[in-house]
């Protein structure tokens, strides 16, 4: 059997020489991944001094498991992330720890149960249909597919969270505000890692708070109106109604209006940018691998012969799902899970102090040759091999792992497969010569100047 040549997608080249202790901060401020040296991918844990503290980045599966699962109480969600995101998502479950977080999780998880996902499919389909109408008008032209995935995932969230029609321009305004907020985050992360005060970048702090308030001000009127409508007996079947109704089975607590704004803002942050990022990279990867694209299209034609997918048909798109998984491995949307250190302890071959940070970085873990075979290559078939399955269990964390694993992973997978089925069932996707994307690390991983592709009708 002839072995096909695998596509090597774009990625920064690690520096050949050792950088200064400020290099990590410079890399963060540049929002790129090129400051990671080769040894960061190959060691079980890579540590770098950053002015007043050390930042430890584990890639060894045993060490990652200690931090995220076995000893999570000693590695709580970092105050770095709390200070970074509080203007936007308040005290949502993404930022809290301990009993507060556990209560929120008990209330939120039931809102994303399987039966609700099935009910959301028509709402998702309506948003995807509008995206397809836009894409048909762009056939033969360069298309920034990242902008399209950002728009459709925001539209899907608006329909599944609010169900009723949102104000004209709401989706685009919300997406733009999130993008502006994201662009400000690398500088803040650099300051926090170095334990430098925010007055070093006063305009950034002002702009971040303003953008956070802008996003919350867009969401708050819709939430207030829903609370009023439900008090009068109306009950739309969507995520917001489920959150308003949510009650902690242990304490009887229900979300206040401000807490609802926190959680809905987090839903948009976690369910919009992240899904859109991985989806756009999926299209980039298969645009550059004709064999993978043909296999994906054949599977769609076979499993969805009528052209419109139902819930059971989407679950049969295994090869398309593996393309999505491989995009999540190569270009994980969440750039890092930052943890504080409650009590000093050894971690791998390093001594971790309470002033230090532990940055669990999916980009390093999922591109480490210690964890994956040919990690730099696009190979969706890897997930059907014994070695690939073992690597996925041990060193695959795009949705986090352990108690804080993403509640919305099934939601993201469903909307992604629906979008892939529509796009690949209708178009052939081509790369555009000379317009290779550049991955950058904002709050979520993005392409610096978009991902430009060309569509051709099948």
VOPAGU-2260 file (C-alpha; in pm, 1 decimal, decimal comma):
REM VOPAGU-2260
SITE   aa  ch    i         X         Y         Z
SITE  UNK   A    0       0,0       0,0       0,0
SITE  UNK   A    1     138,5     338,5     -98,7
SITE  UNK   A    2     194,1     580,1     189,8
SITE  UNK   A    3      70,9     929,1     111,7
SITE  UNK   A    4     270,8    1241,1     191,8
SITE  UNK   A    5     126,9    1424,2     490,2
SITE  UNK   A    6      77,7    1800,9     489,8
SITE  UNK   A    7     303,9    2004,8     717,3
SITE  UNK   A    8      95,0    2307,3     821,3
SITE  UNK   A    9     228,6    2646,3     914,4
SITE  UNK   A   10     394,3    2680,1    1255,8
SITE  UNK   A   11     662,9    2907,6    1403,3
SITE  UNK   A   12    1019,9    2778,9    1398,5
SITE  UNK   A   13    1169,3    2752,4    1750,3
SITE  UNK   A   14    1468,0    2983,5    1809,3
SITE  UNK   A   15    1810,2    2820,5    1771,0
SITE  UNK   A   16    1975,6    3016,1    2051,2
SITE  UNK   A   17    1877,9    3059,3    2412,8
SITE  UNK   A   18    1692,0    3384,4    2470,0
SITE  UNK   A   19    1717,5    3618,3    2766,0
SITE  UNK   A   20    1482,6    3596,7    3059,3
SITE  UNK   A   21    1277,4    3873,5    2897,0
SITE  UNK   A   22    1224,3    3668,4    2582,2
SITE  UNK   A   23     912,9    3499,9    2721,0
SITE  UNK   A   24     753,6    3839,9    2789,0
SITE  UNK   A   25     850,4    3963,7    2443,2
SITE  UNK   A   26     693,7    3654,3    2290,3
SITE  UNK   A   27     370,8    3710,8    2480,6
SITE  UNK   A   28     364,6    4077,3    2380,0
SITE  UNK   A   29     422,3    3976,7    2016,8
SITE  UNK   A   30     134,4    3731,3    2057,2
SITE  UNK   A   31     326,1    3454,8    1881,1
SITE  UNK   A   32     457,4    3107,5    1961,3
SITE  UNK   A   33     808,8    3152,1    1821,6
SITE  UNK   A   34     968,4    3221,1    2161,3
SITE  UNK   A   35     923,2    2857,4    2267,8
SITE  UNK   A   36    1261,1    2685,4    2220,9
SITE  UNK   A   37    1290,9    2325,6    2105,3
SITE  UNK   A   38    1355,2    2205,8    2459,6
SITE  UNK   A   39    1014,1    2339,9    2569,4
SITE  UNK   A   40     854,2    2073,2    2349,1
SITE  UNK   A   41    1087,2    1792,8    2455,0
SITE  UNK   A   42    1117,9    1830,1    2832,6
SITE  UNK   A   43     863,6    1698,9    3080,3
SITE  UNK   A   44     847,6    2049,5    3223,9
SITE  UNK   A   45    1005,1    2368,2    3092,6
SITE  UNK   A   46    1062,8    2657,4    3332,6
SITE  UNK   A   47    1164,0    3014,1    3258,2
SITE  UNK   A   48    1244,7    3301,4    3496,6
SITE  UNK   A   49    1035,3    3610,2    3424,5
SITE  UNK   A   50    1170,9    3902,7    3631,5
SITE  UNK   A   51    1008,8    3838,1    3972,9
SITE  UNK   A   52     880,6    3483,2    3937,4
SITE  UNK   A   53     920,5    3165,1    3735,5
SITE  UNK   A   54     668,2    3025,7    3490,7
SITE  UNK   A   55     656,0    2646,3    3461,7
SITE  UNK   A   56     514,7    2484,2    3146,8
SITE  UNK   A   57     459,8    2108,2    3180,4
SITE  UNK   A   58     433,4    1882,1    2875,8
SITE  UNK   A   59     471,7    1544,5    3046,6
SITE  UNK   A   60     128,4    1377,4    3078,0
SITE  UNK   A   61     189,4    1272,3    3439,8
SITE  UNK   A   62     278,0    1628,1    3540,8
SITE  UNK   A   63     -15,0    1778,6    3350,7
SITE  UNK   A   64    -247,3    1531,4    3520,5
SITE  UNK   A   65    -112,8    1627,6    3862,0
SITE  UNK   A   66    -184,1    1994,7    3797,8
SITE  UNK   A   67    -526,5    1966,0    3633,1
SITE  UNK   A   68    -670,0    1656,7    3800,4
SITE  UNK   A   69    -496,6    1491,9    4094,2
SITE  UNK   A   70    -378,0    1799,9    4284,4
SITE  UNK   A   71    -604,5    2068,0    4141,0
SITE  UNK   A   72    -665,4    2214,1    4488,5
SITE  UNK   A   73    -296,1    2303,9    4507,2
SITE  UNK   A   74    -310,1    2457,9    4159,5
SITE  UNK   A   75    -621,6    2681,6    4159,5
SITE  UNK   A   76    -733,6    2900,6    3871,9
SITE  UNK   A   77    -483,1    3183,3    3863,6
SITE  UNK   A   78    -545,9    3536,3    3979,8
SITE  UNK   A   79    -373,6    3635,2    3655,6
SITE  UNK   A   80    -678,2    3512,3    3462,0
SITE  UNK   A   81    -916,7    3662,9    3715,3
SITE  UNK   A   82    -763,5    4008,9    3676,7
SITE  UNK   A   83    -750,7    3967,0    3300,4
SITE  UNK   A   84   -1110,4    3857,1    3246,5
SITE  UNK   A   85   -1312,4    3995,6    3536,7
SITE  UNK   A   86   -1409,2    4314,3    3345,4
SITE  UNK   A   87   -1572,2    4088,8    3086,8
SITE  UNK   A   88   -1707,0    3775,6    3259,4
SITE  UNK   A   89   -1720,9    3887,9    3622,9
SITE  UNK   A   90   -1731,9    3591,0    3860,0
SITE  UNK   A   91   -1837,2    3329,3    3605,3
SITE  UNK   A   92   -1744,5    2966,5    3662,5
SITE  UNK   A   93   -1438,6    3005,8    3438,0
SITE  UNK   A   94   -1269,5    3220,2    3703,4
SITE  UNK   A   95   -1391,3    3089,0    4037,5
SITE  UNK   A   96   -1247,1    2815,0    4258,6
SITE  UNK   A   97   -1356,3    2581,4    4536,5
SITE  UNK   A   98   -1716,8    2556,9    4654,8
SITE  UNK   A   99   -1822,6    2864,8    4454,9
SITE  UNK   A  100   -1706,5    2702,3    4132,0
SITE  UNK   A  101   -1858,6    2363,7    4225,8
SITE  UNK   A  102   -2198,6    2526,1    4282,7
SITE  UNK   A  103   -2185,4    2705,6    3948,2
SITE  UNK   A  104   -2083,7    2386,7    3770,8
SITE  UNK   A  105   -2376,4    2195,0    3921,3
SITE  UNK   A  106   -2610,4    2462,5    3788,3
SITE  UNK   A  107   -2461,6    2507,1    3440,1
SITE  UNK   A  108   -2390,7    2146,8    3335,1
SITE  UNK   A  109   -2759,6    2041,7    3304,7
SITE  UNK   A  110   -2825,1    2329,0    3061,6
SITE  UNK   A  111   -2599,6    2156,3    2805,1
SITE  UNK   A  112   -2731,2    1801,0    2836,9
SITE  UNK   A  113   -2775,8    1581,5    2529,4
SITE  UNK   A  114   -3151,6    1626,5    2489,0
SITE  UNK   A  115   -3108,7    2003,4    2475,6
SITE  UNK   A  116   -2838,6    1973,4    2207,9
SITE  UNK   A  117   -3081,4    1781,5    1987,3
SITE  UNK   A  118   -3339,8    2056,4    2028,3
SITE  UNK   A  119   -3082,6    2320,8    1931,5
SITE  UNK   A  120   -3005,7    2164,5    1592,1
SITE  UNK   A  121   -3276,2    2357,2    1396,4
SITE  UNK   A  122   -3153,7    2684,8    1548,7
SITE  UNK   A  123   -2797,5    2600,0    1447,8
SITE  UNK   A  124   -2914,3    2502,0    1099,1
SITE  UNK   A  125   -3085,7    2838,2    1045,6
SITE  UNK   A  126   -2762,9    3024,6    1124,0
SITE  UNK   A  127   -2561,0    2792,8     898,3
SITE  UNK   A  128   -2808,5    2842,5     612,5
SITE  UNK   A  129   -2748,2    3218,4     627,7
SITE  UNK   A  130   -2372,0    3160,7     625,6
SITE  UNK   A  131   -2405,6    2939,2     317,2
SITE  UNK   A  132   -2599,0    3213,1     137,5
SITE  UNK   A  133   -2310,7    3452,4     207,8
SITE  UNK   A  134   -2047,0    3202,2      93,9
SITE  UNK   A  135   -2225,5    3129,2    -234,8
SITE  UNK   A  136   -2186,5    3496,2    -320,8
SITE  UNK   A  137   -1809,0    3468,1    -266,9
SITE  UNK   A  138   -1738,5    3170,7    -495,0
SITE  UNK   A  139   -1411,4    3217,3    -681,0
SITE  UNK   A  140   -1302,2    3510,2    -463,8
SITE  UNK   A  141   -1057,4    3518,3    -172,7
SITE  UNK   A  142   -1257,4    3461,9     147,9
SITE  UNK   A  143   -1136,2    3516,3     503,1
SITE  UNK   A  144   -1286,7    3197,3     641,2
SITE  UNK   A  145   -1197,2    3299,1     995,5
SITE  UNK   A  146   -1430,8    3597,4     973,7
SITE  UNK   A  147   -1708,6    3373,5     843,4
SITE  UNK   A  148   -1664,3    3117,2    1120,4
SITE  UNK   A  149   -1656,6    3395,1    1379,2
SITE  UNK   A  150   -1982,0    3531,7    1244,2
SITE  UNK   A  151   -2167,5    3200,2    1218,5
SITE  UNK   A  152   -2062,2    3075,4    1563,3
SITE  UNK   A  153   -2171,8    3406,8    1715,5
SITE  UNK   A  154   -2502,5    3375,4    1529,8
SITE  UNK   A  155   -2548,7    3018,0    1656,1
SITE  UNK   A  156   -2485,3    3129,9    2012,0
SITE  UNK   A  157   -2730,4    3418,7    1981,8
SITE  UNK   A  158   -3000,1    3182,2    1854,0
SITE  UNK   A  159   -2938,5    2909,2    2112,1
SITE  UNK   A  160   -2892,8    3145,6    2407,2
SITE  UNK   A  161   -3169,4    3394,2    2323,5
SITE  UNK   A  162   -3378,0    3203,0    2061,0
SITE  UNK   A  163   -3574,0    3512,8    1959,6
SITE  UNK   A  164   -3439,1    3755,5    1702,2
SITE  UNK   A  165   -3167,6    3977,7    1844,8
SITE  UNK   A  166   -3143,0    4345,1    1740,4
SITE  UNK   A  167   -3010,2    4423,8    1392,6
SITE  UNK   A  168   -2632,1    4435,8    1392,2
SITE  UNK   A  169   -2611,4    4270,1    1733,9
SITE  UNK   A  170   -2405,3    3970,0    1619,0
SITE  UNK   A  171   -2150,1    4179,4    1430,2
SITE  UNK   A  172   -2121,8    4436,3    1710,2
SITE  UNK   A  173   -2071,7    4165,1    1971,9
SITE  UNK   A  174   -1809,6    3983,7    1761,1
SITE  UNK   A  175   -1616,8    4305,7    1700,3
SITE  UNK   A  176   -1616,2    4391,7    2070,9
SITE  UNK   A  177   -1482,6    4047,2    2161,9
SITE  UNK   A  178   -1208,7    4080,6    1900,4
SITE  UNK   A  179   -1101,3    4418,5    2039,9
SITE  UNK   A  180   -1094,8    4276,4    2392,8
SITE  UNK   A  181    -885,9    3980,8    2277,5
SITE  UNK   A  182    -631,9    4206,2    2107,7
SITE  UNK   A  183    -558,9    4374,0    2442,0
SITE  UNK   A  184    -490,9    4054,7    2637,0
SITE  UNK   A  185    -129,1    3964,7    2542,4
SITE  UNK   A  186      10,0    4281,4    2700,0
SITE  UNK   A  187    -180,1    4214,8    3023,1
SITE  UNK   A  188     -59,9    3855,1    3038,8
SITE  UNK   A  189     298,8    3973,6    2994,0
SITE  UNK   A  190     262,7    4223,3    3279,5
SITE  UNK   A  191     100,5    3969,1    3509,1
SITE  UNK   A  192     360,7    3703,2    3438,6
SITE  UNK   A  193     633,5    3948,6    3531,1
SITE  UNK   A  194     437,6    4073,7    3837,1
SITE  UNK   A  195     449,7    4428,7    3700,6
SITE  UNK   A  196     177,7    4684,4    3785,6
SITE  UNK   A  197     -93,9    4772,4    3537,3
SITE  UNK   A  198      -2,8    5139,0    3541,7
SITE  UNK   A  199     277,8    5033,3    3305,9
SITE  UNK   A  200       4,1    5014,7    3040,9
SITE  UNK   A  201    -270,1    5251,1    3161,9
SITE  UNK   A  202    -442,9    5292,2    2825,7
SITE  UNK   A  203    -468,0    4915,4    2783,3
SITE  UNK   A  204    -637,3    4887,0    3123,2
SITE  UNK   A  205    -886,0    5161,7    3037,8
SITE  UNK   A  206    -963,4    5014,4    2695,6
SITE  UNK   A  207   -1005,2    4660,4    2831,9
SITE  UNK   A  208   -1249,5    4772,4    3098,3
SITE  UNK   A  209   -1440,0    4978,5    2840,4
SITE  UNK   A  210   -1468,3    4684,4    2599,0
SITE  UNK   A  211   -1574,6    4450,8    2879,3
SITE  UNK   A  212   -1845,0    4695,2    2983,8
SITE  UNK   A  213   -1954,4    4735,5    2620,9
SITE  UNK   A  214   -2005,1    4359,7    2581,9
SITE  UNK   A  215   -2192,1    4333,1    2911,5
SITE  UNK   A  216   -2411,0    4630,2    2817,2
SITE  UNK   A  217   -2509,4    4449,6    2495,6
SITE  UNK   A  218   -2609,2    4136,1    2685,9
SITE  UNK   A  219   -2774,4    4286,1    2995,7
SITE  UNK   A  220   -3095,1    4426,7    2833,3
SITE  UNK   A  221   -3171,5    4091,4    2669,7
SITE  UNK   A  222   -3122,3    3910,9    3000,6
SITE  UNK   A  223   -3332,5    4162,8    3194,7
SITE  UNK   A  224   -3613,6    4133,9    2942,4
SITE  UNK   A  225   -3603,7    3754,1    2961,5
SITE  UNK   A  226   -3629,7    3755,6    3341,8
SITE  UNK   A  227   -3933,3    3984,5    3314,1
SITE  UNK   A  228   -4095,3    3771,7    3041,2
SITE  UNK   A  229   -4045,7    3448,4    3235,2
SITE  UNK   A  230   -4197,8    3608,2    3545,2
SITE  UNK   A  231   -4506,9    3673,7    3328,5
SITE  UNK   A  232   -4528,3    3311,0    3219,5
SITE  UNK   A  233   -4332,7    3309,0    2891,5
SITE  UNK   A  234   -4069,7    3035,9    2861,9
SITE  UNK   A  235   -3864,1    3014,8    2539,3
SITE  UNK   A  236   -3673,4    2687,2    2506,0
SITE  UNK   A  237   -3316,2    2811,6    2498,7
SITE  UNK   A  238   -3000,8    2831,3    2708,3
SITE  UNK   A  239   -3093,9    3157,4    2878,0
SITE  UNK   A  240   -3423,4    3016,0    3003,9
SITE  UNK   A  241   -3236,9    2710,6    3130,9
SITE  UNK   A  242   -2992,9    2934,4    3319,2
SITE  UNK   A  243   -3272,3    3146,8    3467,9
SITE  UNK   A  244   -3443,2    2826,8    3586,5
SITE  UNK   A  245   -3120,8    2664,9    3711,2
SITE  UNK   A  246   -3114,3    2579,0    4080,5
SITE  UNK   A  247   -2829,1    2424,7    4275,5
SITE  UNK   A  248   -2959,1    2090,3    4407,9
SITE  UNK   A  249   -2743,8    2120,8    4720,2
SITE  UNK   A  250   -2802,4    2481,4    4828,0
SITE  UNK   A  251   -3111,9    2592,1    4635,1
SITE  UNK   A  252   -2917,1    2890,9    4496,5
SITE  UNK   A  253   -3041,6    3051,3    4173,9
SITE  UNK   A  254   -2847,7    3290,9    3953,9
SITE  UNK   A  255   -2895,5    3663,0    4016,4
SITE  UNK   A  256   -2926,7    3892,8    3716,3
SITE  UNK   A  257   -2561,6    3996,9    3745,3
SITE  UNK   A  258   -2453,4    3634,0    3771,3
SITE  UNK   A  259   -2653,5    3558,7    3457,8
SITE  UNK   A  260   -2464,8    3834,6    3274,2
SITE  UNK   A  261   -2138,5    3675,2    3395,7
SITE  UNK   A  262   -2230,5    3328,2    3270,5
SITE  UNK   A  263   -2376,5    3442,1    2937,6
SITE  UNK   A  264   -2067,8    3655,7    2869,4
SITE  UNK   A  265   -1857,4    3348,4    2944,6
SITE  UNK   A  266   -2071,4    3135,9    2710,8
SITE  UNK   A  267   -1993,0    3378,7    2429,9
SITE  UNK   A  268   -1623,5    3395,7    2515,6
SITE  UNK   A  269   -1584,9    3017,5    2543,2
SITE  UNK   A  270   -1830,1    2910,3    2274,2
SITE  UNK   A  271   -1772,3    3170,4    2006,4
SITE  UNK   A  272   -1402,1    3247,3    1965,8
SITE  UNK   A  273   -1274,1    2898,4    2046,3
SITE  UNK   A  274   -1503,5    2704,8    1813,2
SITE  UNK   A  275   -1456,8    2954,2    1530,8
SITE  UNK   A  276   -1078,5    2937,4    1564,4
SITE  UNK   A  277   -1055,4    2558,0    1543,4
SITE  UNK   A  278   -1313,9    2545,7    1264,6
SITE  UNK   A  279   -1126,4    2795,8    1048,5
SITE  UNK   A  280    -801,0    2602,6    1099,3
SITE  UNK   A  281    -986,3    2283,0    1000,5
SITE  UNK   A  282   -1074,7    2442,1     666,7
SITE  UNK   A  283    -715,9    2562,7     619,8
SITE  UNK   A  284    -582,3    2211,9     682,2
SITE  UNK   A  285    -811,3    2032,2     438,9
SITE  UNK   A  286    -769,4    2305,0     176,5
SITE  UNK   A  287    -405,4    2199,8     171,6
SITE  UNK   A  288    -471,8    1823,0     179,9
SITE  UNK   A  289    -681,1    1718,3    -119,2
SITE  UNK   A  290    -700,2    1355,7      -8,7
SITE  UNK   A  291    -835,9    1444,3     334,9
SITE  UNK   A  292   -1084,0    1688,4     181,7
SITE  UNK   A  293   -1208,1    1427,7     -66,7
SITE  UNK   A  294   -1251,4    1166,3     207,4
SITE  UNK   A  295   -1442,0    1415,1     422,8
SITE  UNK   A  296   -1673,4    1510,2     134,1
SITE  UNK   A  297   -1733,1    1142,7      47,7
SITE  UNK   A  298   -1831,0    1068,2     407,1
SITE  UNK   A  299   -2074,1    1360,7     409,8
SITE  UNK   A  300   -2236,2    1248,4      82,9
SITE  UNK   A  301   -2267,5     893,5     215,7
SITE  UNK   A  302   -2406,0     973,1     560,7
SITE  UNK   A  303   -2618,3    1277,6     467,4
SITE  UNK   A  304   -2753,0    1192,5     121,4
SITE  UNK   A  305   -3037,6    1443,2     146,5
SITE  UNK   A  306   -2804,7    1733,3     220,7
SITE  UNK   A  307   -2953,1    1825,5     561,2
SITE  UNK   A  308   -2812,6    1655,2     868,0
SITE  UNK   A  309   -3006,2    1529,6    1166,1
SITE  UNK   A  310   -2853,8    1458,3    1505,8
SITE  UNK   A  311   -2780,7    1090,7    1438,2
SITE  UNK   A  312   -2622,3    1162,8    1098,0
SITE  UNK   A  313   -2377,4    1411,7    1247,9
SITE  UNK   A  314   -2260,5    1147,2    1493,3
SITE  UNK   A  315   -2166,0     923,2    1198,7
SITE  UNK   A  316   -1921,6    1177,2    1050,9
SITE  UNK   A  317   -1621,1    1011,9    1210,6
SITE  UNK   A  318   -1357,6    1120,0     960,1
SITE  UNK   A  319   -1480,0    1480,2     970,9
SITE  UNK   A  320   -1472,0    1459,1    1350,5
SITE  UNK   A  321   -1109,8    1341,3    1332,6
SITE  UNK   A  322   -1020,0    1637,9    1109,5
SITE  UNK   A  323   -1170,5    1862,4    1378,2
SITE  UNK   A  324    -976,0    1677,1    1646,9
SITE  UNK   A  325    -653,4    1718,2    1453,0
SITE  UNK   A  326    -717,2    2090,8    1407,0
SITE  UNK   A  327    -771,4    2116,7    1783,5
SITE  UNK   A  328    -441,7    1934,7    1837,6
SITE  UNK   A  329    -235,5    2144,6    1597,2
SITE  UNK   A  330    -403,6    2478,8    1671,4
SITE  UNK   A  331    -562,4    2452,6    2017,9
SITE  UNK   A  332    -794,4    2751,7    2066,5
SITE  UNK   A  333    -717,0    2794,7    2436,8
SITE  UNK   A  334    -355,4    2903,5    2449,8
SITE  UNK   A  335    -289,3    2824,9    2815,1
SITE  UNK   A  336    -447,7    2719,5    3143,4
SITE  UNK   A  337    -270,3    2933,2    3402,5
SITE  UNK   A  338    -261,0    2808,6    3760,9
SITE  UNK   A  339    -136,7    2959,6    4086,0
SITE  UNK   A  340      59,7    2752,6    4337,5
SITE  UNK   A  341    -104,0    2726,8    4681,4
SITE  UNK   A  342     179,1    2533,0    4848,7
SITE  UNK   A  343     538,5    2500,4    4727,9
SITE  UNK   A  344     614,0    2154,1    4592,0
SITE  UNK   A  345     833,3    1960,2    4349,4
SITE  UNK   A  346     686,4    1930,9    4000,7
SITE  UNK   A  347     879,5    1701,9    3771,3
SITE  UNK   A  348    1242,2    1801,8    3812,2
SITE  UNK   A  349    1154,0    2156,6    3919,3
SITE  UNK   A  350    1079,5    2315,2    4256,0
SITE  UNK   A  351     765,3    2526,1    4230,6
SITE  UNK   A  352     721,2    2820,1    4470,9
SITE  UNK   A  353     402,1    2997,5    4574,4
SITE  UNK   A  354     488,2    3312,0    4376,8
SITE  UNK   A  355     532,7    3106,3    4058,2
SITE  UNK   A  356     281,9    3025,7    3786,2
SITE  UNK   A  357     212,6    2692,6    3619,8
SITE  UNK   A  358     105,8    2745,1    3258,1
SITE  UNK   A  359     -38,4    2427,6    3108,7
SITE  UNK   A  360       3,1    2505,5    2738,9
SITE  UNK   A  361    -184,7    2281,2    2491,6
SITE  UNK   A  362      30,5    2407,7    2202,9
SITE  UNK   A  363     341,5    2253,9    2363,8
SITE  UNK   A  364     174,2    1938,7    2497,1
SITE  UNK   A  365       5,2    1851,4    2168,9
SITE  UNK   A  366     311,0    1924,0    1953,8
SITE  UNK   A  367     559,5    1742,3    2176,3
SITE  UNK   A  368     741,5    1447,7    2011,2
SITE  UNK   A  369     742,0    1287,7    2357,0
SITE  UNK   A  370     364,3    1263,2    2335,4
SITE  UNK   A  371     278,0    1229,4    1965,6
SITE  UNK   A  372     416,0    1065,6    1651,7
SITE  UNK   A  373     508,4    1315,2    1375,6
SITE  UNK   A  374     338,0    1593,0    1576,9
SITE  UNK   A  375     415,8    1863,5    1320,9
SITE  UNK   A  376     211,7    1692,1    1046,1
SITE  UNK   A  377    -161,4    1698,5     971,5
SITE  UNK   A  378    -280,7    1339,6    1009,3
SITE  UNK   A  379    -648,6    1286,7    1097,1
SITE  UNK   A  380    -596,3     911,2    1060,6
SITE  UNK   A  381    -382,1     909,3    1375,6
SITE  UNK   A  382    -693,4     892,0    1593,3
SITE  UNK   A  383    -786,6     550,3    1452,1
SITE  UNK   A  384    -452,4     395,4    1555,0
SITE  UNK   A  385    -371,7     242,6    1893,7
SITE  UNK   A  386     -81,8     484,1    1942,6
SITE  UNK   A  387    -293,1     783,9    1848,4
SITE  UNK   A  388    -571,5     681,1    2084,4
SITE  UNK   A  389    -318,7     642,4    2366,2
SITE  UNK   A  390    -174,9     988,1    2292,1
SITE  UNK   A  391    -523,5    1136,3    2292,0
SITE  UNK   A  392    -595,6     990,7    2635,4
SITE  UNK   A  393    -264,2    1109,6    2778,4
SITE  UNK   A  394    -173,4    1433,7    2602,8
SITE  UNK   A  395    -477,1    1597,1    2442,6
SITE  UNK   A  396    -624,2    1889,8    2632,6
SITE  UNK   A  397    -796,4    2136,5    2395,0
SITE  UNK   A  398   -1103,5    2128,3    2621,2
SITE  UNK   A  399    -900,6    2100,6    2944,0
SITE  UNK   A  400    -933,2    1778,8    3146,1
SITE  UNK   A  401   -1043,9    1658,7    3486,4
SITE  UNK   A  402   -1312,2    1839,6    3689,1
SITE  UNK   A  403   -1275,8    2159,0    3484,1
SITE  UNK   A  404   -1318,3    1994,1    3144,8
SITE  UNK   A  405   -1523,0    2218,0    2914,3
SITE  UNK   A  406   -1900,0    2181,1    2964,2
SITE  UNK   A  407   -1963,9    2291,2    2607,0
SITE  UNK   A  408   -1741,2    2041,5    2422,8
SITE  UNK   A  409   -2037,6    1843,9    2284,9
SITE  UNK   A  410   -2211,4    2168,7    2178,4
SITE  UNK   A  411   -1895,3    2282,7    1995,1
SITE  UNK   A  412   -1852,3    1947,1    1823,0
SITE  UNK   A  413   -2214,6    1940,7    1705,2
SITE  UNK   A  414   -2207,1    2288,1    1551,2
SITE  UNK   A  415   -1865,6    2221,8    1395,1
SITE  UNK   A  416   -1975,6    1900,6    1224,0
SITE  UNK   A  417   -2292,3    2071,8    1101,5
SITE  UNK   A  418   -2090,7    2356,7     947,7
SITE  UNK   A  419   -1833,8    2119,3     796,1
SITE  UNK   A  420   -2110,9    1905,3     646,6
SITE  UNK   A  421   -2271,9    2206,4     478,9
SITE  UNK   A  422   -1948,5    2365,0     354,5
SITE  UNK   A  423   -1774,8    2048,7     231,5
SITE  UNK   A  424   -2098,0    1914,0      84,7
SITE  UNK   A  425   -2129,2    2228,5    -128,1
SITE  UNK   A  426   -1778,5    2359,7    -197,3
SITE  UNK   A  427   -1428,1    2248,9    -284,2
SITE  UNK   A  428   -1184,1    2455,7     -77,5
SITE  UNK   A  429    -853,1    2579,2    -217,8
SITE  UNK   A  430    -559,9    2756,0     -52,0
SITE  UNK   A  431    -447,1    3092,8    -184,9
SITE  UNK   A  432     -81,0    3106,1    -278,3
SITE  UNK   A  433     118,9    3361,3     -83,0
SITE  UNK   A  434    -142,7    3403,6     191,7
SITE  UNK   A  435     -36,3    3155,1     455,5
SITE  UNK   A  436    -194,0    3225,7     794,5
SITE  UNK   A  437      15,0    3308,8    1099,7
SITE  UNK   A  438    -102,1    3161,0    1431,7
SITE  UNK   A  439     -97,8    3407,2    1720,4
SITE  UNK   A  440    -172,0    3367,5    2090,2
SITE  UNK   A  441    -435,5    3612,0    2199,9
SITE  UNK   A  442    -671,0    3499,6    2472,0
SITE  UNK   A  443    -764,9    3233,8    2219,2
SITE  UNK   A  444    -538,0    3122,1    1937,1
SITE  UNK   A  445    -616,2    3302,1    1611,4
SITE  UNK   A  446    -461,4    3384,8    1274,1
SITE  UNK   A  447    -297,2    3726,9    1275,8
SITE  UNK   A  448    -438,7    3845,9     943,5
SITE  UNK   A  449    -713,6    3590,9     892,3
SITE  UNK   A  450    -724,6    3261,5     701,5
SITE  UNK   A  451    -779,9    3327,6     333,2
SITE  UNK   A  452    -915,6    3051,7     109,4
SITE  UNK   A  453   -1101,1    3019,7    -220,7
SITE  UNK   A  454   -1428,5    2831,5    -264,9
SITE  UNK   A  455   -1546,0    2646,2    -575,2
SITE  UNK   A  456   -1890,5    2491,0    -617,0
SITE  UNK   A  457   -1892,9    2111,1    -637,1
